[in-house]
């Protein structure tokens, strides 16, 4: 007779399922959740945990203000609970607040077992900063209770509830402190914690800090997938009560995996990192490191492009290919995300375009294997100049004539997009968007900003990474001539970016201190940067908010991205 070890018999097999949800697509989300439940049951699972707001997708934002939307959440839970028969299921969803006082909804976790809702856990700490706006919609928890299941007392929390643990807490209450009064056996956290290139280590450190403080195992389930501009990277974790990392889920991929939690609190899984080998305090990113987690940035952008298209029901992208570094990197990413046959490049040289830029753009598309068109804009440009000549009244060549070329290109790209059903991918980087170095309705046109959260020096690092990853037989996927030449908009003779902007190596570091670190001018100058340069750059940033306010969604990869995560007045006078 083949007997299982006594230790395994006494354990509980717990699964985590990090999944890519589609906001408001209840049928798809419910189908995914049920499939994972059935898989866990087939593997002997007794409990399975899903991520925050898994039923409806996160962040649903103002959708939760519709009663019909909340009804559909409850309908999905009713369907899911029918599969919670021999296995317990924890899913995230909005929940109605029965009290007349306070907001109408809670951000909740539903504990399902025996085909019933056995418990409802409410989120206490509601982040209202950066991309989060939860207090706009939800009421904080009124009470903190453990959930008992098969002899175990579960401390179930939701995302931010475990983050109030550092020496400068954002909130006055700590849910786990309240739950510890009832002597739980393990911690479970449902999360929708977005990716940024400095966040993965911080997240792991916070989870570990909770384990070390409360001396309990932690089962942490995070969401994966991209929701417009916000990318969730998964990276769910399981820690034992000593603070050892026992299971680490993949980055940017769906996964459903389980472990056995034994009666003594140990976990039946090899230790990946010992308690002593990884920090339990968050790291502080003090300066811009163009090479920081370029591999993760690459994966996040691929996922961001792919999910934007698939969830919106689109399949084909169009890109203006200039022979410059930004359009080259955007094109390469799009080809990986969507397939070379689904990405169309359009080369649109003007009278000021150099021959080598056209050659570089052609070489890039040949390397990538994507279709491309070459449409010269000389005739259209001259026709527009002739049309406006009576109004321009022989005034000298200026920004007006430069921007006309960019807007002609935008018009051509959008016309082709409309004709064939493409989505235009924007190629502007964060350095340009910060300083206003772009043309509204021209090169700032697009449905999705791919590089808008990467400074120029990070774009170069990403180009080199793409070449390391995809080049073969000694041929660089992105031609080295694109990477090595001086960047230029090519809107006037012999134009260089350096004519209008400081050197990117300096500019980007100052921008990082102001935008990501939120340092003031005096603090930035104290770091050794020239005072007039700092004043000039900060003025450029604040004077161009009106442009960014009209820009398309940007895939977020940094701790502070333009868009919903950075909200400043358009007509403000601060530093402008």
SULQUITA-V37418 format. One record per helix or strand. SS is the DSSP state (H for helix, E for strand). FROM is the first residue (numbers start at 1). LEN is the number of residues. Records with the same first field share a line. If there is no record, write none. Layout:
SS = FROM-LEN / FROM-LEN
//
This chain:
H = 6-4 / 26-17 / 61-5 / 67-15 / 134-3 / 159-4 / 175-6 / 199-16 / 294-19 / 325-14 / 340-3 / 355-14 / 378-15 / 399-22 / 430-6 / 456-15 / 480-5 / 497-3 / 504-12 / 521-6 / 531-13 / 545-4
E = 12-7 / 20-1 / 47-3 / 88-9 / 105-9 / 116-7 / 138-1 / 147-3 / 152-7 / 186-6 / 194-1 / 217-6 / 224-4 / 230-5 / 237-3 / 245-4 / 251-1 / 255-7 / 267-1 / 273-1 / 317-4 / 343-5 / 372-3 / 423-4 / 448-2 / 472-1 / 475-1 / 554-1 / 563-1 / 566-1
//
